[in-house]
């Protein structure tokens, strides 16, 4: 099995379980904007993709309308939703182990970059990452492929052959392909095996322990 020197992690649904904070933020935005609020279980599909994209593609808003809805989303998220999450069990041990092995660890998330930094610092795991990259408040960088490419550039990664993206949604897999790197889809987050395989994930990890086995096969 290939050894990856550089590992890019998605945040929501991969490092952290953000279900409460994200769904509450969407509910707040929908109520403010007049979008009928579905059952909370229906909102799980919104975890991972950029909110701007979700409001446009799933709820049929124009970019201008979606931008306004995202402002409401961030209004709630900034004040309350940001800490309504938890780190998945076993993740910190995995990061610590990879860090000790000398791997370069990075984060590429559709979450606003400053929010991502706050979350990672709050849970004490920011120290494991060389780079933390996300979207911007102006919505000029939102697509996952753009964020992944920006992460690799910022960290001066020049070895795509030994670089991999780890994420739970198709956006992570498709973004990795566009950036020219391998991908590992994980099933303990919010994407399905079908979604990840259809997107072309190179490998699938069913659990954090399985992910550790893939990333550190010698252990």
BELQUI-V269715 format. One line per field, one symbol per residue. ss: DSSP state (H for helix, E for strand, L for the rest). Layout:
BEGIN
ss=???
END
This chain:
BEGIN
ss=LLLLLEEEELLELLLEELHHHHHHHHHHHHHHHLLLLLLHHHHHHHLLLLHHHHHHHLLLLLHHHHHHHHHHHHHHHHHLHHHLLEELLLHHHHHHHHHHLLLEEEEEEEEEHHHHHHHHHHLLLHHHLLEEEEELLLLLLLLHHHHHHHHHHHLLLLLHHHEEEEELLHHHHHHHHHHLLEEEEELLLLLLHHHHHHHLLLEEELLHHHHHHHHLLLL
END
